[in-house]
Amino acid sequence: MPCFQAILPDRRWELTIPRSRLMNELILSITIEPLEEGGYLATSDDLPGLIAQGRTIAETIEIAQDVAHKLIESYAVHGDPLPPKIAAAIGQPQRRTKIKIPVGLSFEPAPA
């Protein structure tokens, strides 16, 4: 059975999860900030190395998702220890999570 393997941060434990039990997503905290020159920048304290830049918040989130996926995959492929919060989230059951999403507007809202 194909498995996902990663070394946890203390390098003493190896995590092996059958792909059939591996969750498809995890919730990753990111920070998005506007850039002076326009656009947005996303970073994550939970996943060092995640840096994504986009023209809109939605585009920045999409790029950040792709970068996060590739970073986590790289940790696994190279046998590097996963960052602690990522290692803790893998294999955990999904739970209710409240997130905010960007919604683009094509008009100027009326003043309140």
PyMOL commands that place a pseudoatom at each C-alpha (Angstrom):
pseudoatom trace, name=CA, resn=MET, resi=1, chain=A, elem=C, hetatm=0, pos=[0.000, 0.000, 0.000]
pseudoatom trace, name=CA, resn=PRO, resi=2, chain=A, elem=C, hetatm=0, pos=[1.498, 3.415, -0.941]
pseudoatom trace, name=CA, resn=CYS, resi=3, chain=A, elem=C, hetatm=0, pos=[2.414, 5.474, 2.117]
pseudoatom trace, name=CA, resn=PHE, resi=4, chain=A, elem=C, hetatm=0, pos=[3.384, 9.022, 2.965]
pseudoatom trace, name=CA, resn=GLN, resi=5, chain=A, elem=C, hetatm=0, pos=[6.536, 9.176, 5.091]
pseudoatom trace, name=CA, resn=ALA, resi=6, chain=A, elem=C, hetatm=0, pos=[8.053, 12.161, 6.835]
pseudoatom trace, name=CA, resn=ILE, resi=7, chain=A, elem=C, hetatm=0, pos=[10.499, 12.618, 9.674]
pseudoatom trace, name=CA, resn=LEU, resi=8, chain=A, elem=C, hetatm=0, pos=[9.057, 14.611, 12.533]
pseudoatom trace, name=CA, resn=PRO, resi=9, chain=A, elem=C, hetatm=0, pos=[10.958, 17.667, 13.837]
pseudoatom trace, name=CA, resn=ASP, resi=10, chain=A, elem=C, hetatm=0, pos=[12.926, 15.903, 16.570]
pseudoatom trace, name=CA, resn=ARG, resi=11, chain=A, elem=C, hetatm=0, pos=[14.211, 13.375, 13.957]
pseudoatom trace, name=CA, resn=ARG, resi=12, chain=A, elem=C, hetatm=0, pos=[13.558, 10.494, 16.385]
pseudoatom trace, name=CA, resn=TRP, resi=13, chain=A, elem=C, hetatm=0, pos=[10.168, 9.559, 15.000]
pseudoatom trace, name=CA, resn=GLU, resi=14, chain=A, elem=C, hetatm=0, pos=[9.169, 8.599, 11.508]
pseudoatom trace, name=CA, resn=LEU, resi=15, chain=A, elem=C, hetatm=0, pos=[5.575, 9.131, 10.510]
pseudoatom trace, name=CA, resn=THR, resi=16, chain=A, elem=C, hetatm=0, pos=[4.108, 6.613, 8.072]
pseudoatom trace, name=CA, resn=ILE, resi=17, chain=A, elem=C, hetatm=0, pos=[0.479, 7.026, 7.100]
pseudoatom trace, name=CA, resn=PRO, resi=18, chain=A, elem=C, hetatm=0, pos=[-1.215, 4.821, 4.500]
pseudoatom trace, name=CA, resn=ARG, resi=19, chain=A, elem=C, hetatm=0, pos=[-2.376, 7.085, 1.655]
pseudoatom trace, name=CA, resn=SER, resi=20, chain=A, elem=C, hetatm=0, pos=[-5.903, 5.777, 2.131]
pseudoatom trace, name=CA, resn=ARG, resi=21, chain=A, elem=C, hetatm=0, pos=[-5.922, 7.402, 5.598]
pseudoatom trace, name=CA, resn=LEU, resi=22, chain=A, elem=C, hetatm=0, pos=[-4.063, 10.579, 4.672]
pseudoatom trace, name=CA, resn=MET, resi=23, chain=A, elem=C, hetatm=0, pos=[-6.248, 13.656, 4.756]
pseudoatom trace, name=CA, resn=ASN, resi=24, chain=A, elem=C, hetatm=0, pos=[-6.445, 15.664, 1.571]
pseudoatom trace, name=CA, resn=GLU, resi=25, chain=A, elem=C, hetatm=0, pos=[-6.126, 19.082, 3.162]
pseudoatom trace, name=CA, resn=LEU, resi=26, chain=A, elem=C, hetatm=0, pos=[-4.898, 20.823, 6.265]
pseudoatom trace, name=CA, resn=ILE, resi=27, chain=A, elem=C, hetatm=0, pos=[-5.624, 24.324, 7.483]
pseudoatom trace, name=CA, resn=LEU, resi=28, chain=A, elem=C, hetatm=0, pos=[-2.521, 26.528, 7.359]
pseudoatom trace, name=CA, resn=SER, resi=29, chain=A, elem=C, hetatm=0, pos=[-2.346, 29.962, 8.948]
pseudoatom trace, name=CA, resn=ILE, resi=30, chain=A, elem=C, hetatm=0, pos=[-0.977, 32.654, 6.669]
pseudoatom trace, name=CA, resn=THR, resi=31, chain=A, elem=C, hetatm=0, pos=[-0.534, 36.394, 6.964]
pseudoatom trace, name=CA, resn=ILE, resi=32, chain=A, elem=C, hetatm=0, pos=[-1.439, 38.571, 3.989]
pseudoatom trace, name=CA, resn=GLU, resi=33, chain=A, elem=C, hetatm=0, pos=[-0.296, 42.161, 3.772]
pseudoatom trace, name=CA, resn=PRO, resi=34, chain=A, elem=C, hetatm=0, pos=[-0.709, 44.798, 1.087]
pseudoatom trace, name=CA, resn=LEU, resi=35, chain=A, elem=C, hetatm=0, pos=[2.445, 45.942, -0.695]
pseudoatom trace, name=CA, resn=GLU, resi=36, chain=A, elem=C, hetatm=0, pos=[3.216, 49.613, -1.287]
pseudoatom trace, name=CA, resn=GLU, resi=37, chain=A, elem=C, hetatm=0, pos=[3.795, 49.000, -4.992]
pseudoatom trace, name=CA, resn=GLY, resi=38, chain=A, elem=C, hetatm=0, pos=[0.447, 47.162, -5.263]
pseudoatom trace, name=CA, resn=GLY, resi=39, chain=A, elem=C, hetatm=0, pos=[-0.505, 43.565, -4.797]
pseudoatom trace, name=CA, resn=TYR, resi=40, chain=A, elem=C, hetatm=0, pos=[-0.248, 41.407, -1.713]
pseudoatom trace, name=CA, resn=LEU, resi=41, chain=A, elem=C, hetatm=0, pos=[2.325, 39.260, 0.063]
pseudoatom trace, name=CA, resn=ALA, resi=42, chain=A, elem=C, hetatm=0, pos=[1.555, 36.062, 1.997]
pseudoatom trace, name=CA, resn=THR, resi=43, chain=A, elem=C, hetatm=0, pos=[3.844, 34.413, 4.552]
pseudoatom trace, name=CA, resn=SER, resi=44, chain=A, elem=C, hetatm=0, pos=[3.342, 31.744, 7.210]
pseudoatom trace, name=CA, resn=ASP, resi=45, chain=A, elem=C, hetatm=0, pos=[4.861, 31.352, 10.661]
pseudoatom trace, name=CA, resn=ASP, resi=46, chain=A, elem=C, hetatm=0, pos=[3.756, 27.697, 10.552]
pseudoatom trace, name=CA, resn=LEU, resi=47, chain=A, elem=C, hetatm=0, pos=[5.566, 26.882, 7.289]
pseudoatom trace, name=CA, resn=PRO, resi=48, chain=A, elem=C, hetatm=0, pos=[8.933, 28.660, 7.008]
pseudoatom trace, name=CA, resn=GLY, resi=49, chain=A, elem=C, hetatm=0, pos=[9.825, 29.477, 3.424]
pseudoatom trace, name=CA, resn=LEU, resi=50, chain=A, elem=C, hetatm=0, pos=[6.260, 30.111, 2.328]
pseudoatom trace, name=CA, resn=ILE, resi=51, chain=A, elem=C, hetatm=0, pos=[6.306, 33.423, 0.486]
pseudoatom trace, name=CA, resn=ALA, resi=52, chain=A, elem=C, hetatm=0, pos=[3.676, 34.194, -2.148]
pseudoatom trace, name=CA, resn=GLN, resi=53, chain=A, elem=C, hetatm=0, pos=[2.886, 37.391, -4.007]
pseudoatom trace, name=CA, resn=GLY, resi=54, chain=A, elem=C, hetatm=0, pos=[-0.190, 38.142, -6.102]
pseudoatom trace, name=CA, resn=ARG, resi=55, chain=A, elem=C, hetatm=0, pos=[-2.174, 40.981, -7.618]
pseudoatom trace, name=CA, resn=THR, resi=56, chain=A, elem=C, hetatm=0, pos=[-5.274, 40.274, -5.522]
pseudoatom trace, name=CA, resn=ILE, resi=57, chain=A, elem=C, hetatm=0, pos=[-5.883, 38.601, -2.166]
pseudoatom trace, name=CA, resn=ALA, resi=58, chain=A, elem=C, hetatm=0, pos=[-7.557, 35.656, -3.913]
pseudoatom trace, name=CA, resn=GLU, resi=59, chain=A, elem=C, hetatm=0, pos=[-4.619, 35.208, -6.301]
pseudoatom trace, name=CA, resn=THR, resi=60, chain=A, elem=C, hetatm=0, pos=[-2.162, 35.476, -3.409]
pseudoatom trace, name=CA, resn=ILE, resi=61, chain=A, elem=C, hetatm=0, pos=[-4.043, 32.761, -1.487]
pseudoatom trace, name=CA, resn=GLU, resi=62, chain=A, elem=C, hetatm=0, pos=[-4.069, 30.510, -4.544]
pseudoatom trace, name=CA, resn=ILE, resi=63, chain=A, elem=C, hetatm=0, pos=[-0.317, 30.956, -5.039]
pseudoatom trace, name=CA, resn=ALA, resi=64, chain=A, elem=C, hetatm=0, pos=[0.297, 30.412, -1.302]
pseudoatom trace, name=CA, resn=GLN, resi=65, chain=A, elem=C, hetatm=0, pos=[-1.635, 27.118, -1.474]
pseudoatom trace, name=CA, resn=ASP, resi=66, chain=A, elem=C, hetatm=0, pos=[0.540, 25.926, -4.346]
pseudoatom trace, name=CA, resn=VAL, resi=67, chain=A, elem=C, hetatm=0, pos=[3.765, 26.996, -2.617]
pseudoatom trace, name=CA, resn=ALA, resi=68, chain=A, elem=C, hetatm=0, pos=[2.684, 25.304, 0.644]
pseudoatom trace, name=CA, resn=HIS, resi=69, chain=A, elem=C, hetatm=0, pos=[1.884, 22.073, -1.207]
pseudoatom trace, name=CA, resn=LYS, resi=70, chain=A, elem=C, hetatm=0, pos=[5.283, 22.077, -2.917]
pseudoatom trace, name=CA, resn=LEU, resi=71, chain=A, elem=C, hetatm=0, pos=[7.163, 22.899, 0.299]
pseudoatom trace, name=CA, resn=ILE, resi=72, chain=A, elem=C, hetatm=0, pos=[5.483, 20.106, 2.264]
pseudoatom trace, name=CA, resn=GLU, resi=73, chain=A, elem=C, hetatm=0, pos=[6.053, 17.691, -0.606]
pseudoatom trace, name=CA, resn=SER, resi=74, chain=A, elem=C, hetatm=0, pos=[9.731, 18.716, -0.710]
pseudoatom trace, name=CA, resn=TYR, resi=75, chain=A, elem=C, hetatm=0, pos=[10.130, 18.011, 3.027]
pseudoatom trace, name=CA, resn=ALA, resi=76, chain=A, elem=C, hetatm=0, pos=[8.743, 14.515, 2.470]
pseudoatom trace, name=CA, resn=VAL, resi=77, chain=A, elem=C, hetatm=0, pos=[10.750, 13.757, -0.683]
pseudoatom trace, name=CA, resn=HIS, resi=78, chain=A, elem=C, hetatm=0, pos=[14.040, 14.855, 0.884]
pseudoatom trace, name=CA, resn=GLY, resi=79, chain=A, elem=C, hetatm=0, pos=[13.356, 13.230, 4.268]
pseudoatom trace, name=CA, resn=ASP, resi=80, chain=A, elem=C, hetatm=0, pos=[13.566, 16.551, 6.088]
pseudoatom trace, name=CA, resn=PRO, resi=81, chain=A, elem=C, hetatm=0, pos=[11.656, 17.039, 9.344]
pseudoatom trace, name=CA, resn=LEU, resi=82, chain=A, elem=C, hetatm=0, pos=[8.305, 18.740, 8.917]
pseudoatom trace, name=CA, resn=PRO, resi=83, chain=A, elem=C, hetatm=0, pos=[7.691, 22.001, 10.786]
pseudoatom trace, name=CA, resn=PRO, resi=84, chain=A, elem=C, hetatm=0, pos=[5.999, 21.157, 14.130]
pseudoatom trace, name=CA, resn=LYS, resi=85, chain=A, elem=C, hetatm=0, pos=[2.531, 22.565, 13.349]
pseudoatom trace, name=CA, resn=ILE, resi=86, chain=A, elem=C, hetatm=0, pos=[2.452, 20.825, 9.972]
pseudoatom trace, name=CA, resn=ALA, resi=87, chain=A, elem=C, hetatm=0, pos=[3.560, 17.504, 11.482]
pseudoatom trace, name=CA, resn=ALA, resi=88, chain=A, elem=C, hetatm=0, pos=[0.888, 17.829, 14.174]
pseudoatom trace, name=CA, resn=ALA, resi=89, chain=A, elem=C, hetatm=0, pos=[-1.845, 18.504, 11.592]
pseudoatom trace, name=CA, resn=ILE, resi=90, chain=A, elem=C, hetatm=0, pos=[-1.053, 15.535, 9.342]
pseudoatom trace, name=CA, resn=GLY, resi=91, chain=A, elem=C, hetatm=0, pos=[-3.289, 12.597, 10.049]
pseudoatom trace, name=CA, resn=GLN, resi=92, chain=A, elem=C, hetatm=0, pos=[-5.501, 14.536, 12.437]
pseudoatom trace, name=CA, resn=PRO, resi=93, chain=A, elem=C, hetatm=0, pos=[-9.247, 14.476, 11.826]
pseudoatom trace, name=CA, resn=GLN, resi=94, chain=A, elem=C, hetatm=0, pos=[-10.676, 17.613, 10.271]
pseudoatom trace, name=CA, resn=ARG, resi=95, chain=A, elem=C, hetatm=0, pos=[-12.439, 19.846, 12.735]
pseudoatom trace, name=CA, resn=ARG, resi=96, chain=A, elem=C, hetatm=0, pos=[-14.643, 22.857, 12.404]
pseudoatom trace, name=CA, resn=THR, resi=97, chain=A, elem=C, hetatm=0, pos=[-12.551, 25.837, 11.371]
pseudoatom trace, name=CA, resn=LYS, resi=98, chain=A, elem=C, hetatm=0, pos=[-13.620, 29.407, 10.810]
pseudoatom trace, name=CA, resn=ILE, resi=99, chain=A, elem=C, hetatm=0, pos=[-11.786, 31.161, 7.980]
pseudoatom trace, name=CA, resn=LYS, resi=100, chain=A, elem=C, hetatm=0, pos=[-12.273, 34.419, 6.123]
pseudoatom trace, name=CA, resn=ILE, resi=101, chain=A, elem=C, hetatm=0, pos=[-12.400, 34.450, 2.335]
pseudoatom trace, name=CA, resn=PRO, resi=102, chain=A, elem=C, hetatm=0, pos=[-11.853, 37.310, -0.105]
pseudoatom trace, name=CA, resn=VAL, resi=103, chain=A, elem=C, hetatm=0, pos=[-14.859, 38.340, -2.190]
pseudoatom trace, name=CA, resn=GLY, resi=104, chain=A, elem=C, hetatm=0, pos=[-14.205, 40.561, -5.194]
pseudoatom trace, name=CA, resn=LEU, resi=105, chain=A, elem=C, hetatm=0, pos=[-16.604, 43.442, -5.805]
pseudoatom trace, name=CA, resn=SER, resi=106, chain=A, elem=C, hetatm=0, pos=[-17.138, 45.024, -9.194]
pseudoatom trace, name=CA, resn=PHE, resi=107, chain=A, elem=C, hetatm=0, pos=[-18.925, 48.064, -7.777]
pseudoatom trace, name=CA, resn=GLU, resi=108, chain=A, elem=C, hetatm=0, pos=[-18.388, 50.684, -5.112]
pseudoatom trace, name=CA, resn=PRO, resi=109, chain=A, elem=C, hetatm=0, pos=[-20.566, 49.886, -2.037]
pseudoatom trace, name=CA, resn=ALA, resi=110, chain=A, elem=C, hetatm=0, pos=[-22.875, 52.675, -0.888]
pseudoatom trace, name=CA, resn=PRO, resi=111, chain=A, elem=C, hetatm=0, pos=[-21.732, 54.482, 2.290]
pseudoatom trace, name=CA, resn=ALA, resi=112, chain=A, elem=C, hetatm=0, pos=[-23.263, 53.111, 5.484]
for i in range(1, 112): cmd.bond("trace and resi %d" % i, "trace and resi %d" % (i + 1))
show_as sticks, trace
zoom trace
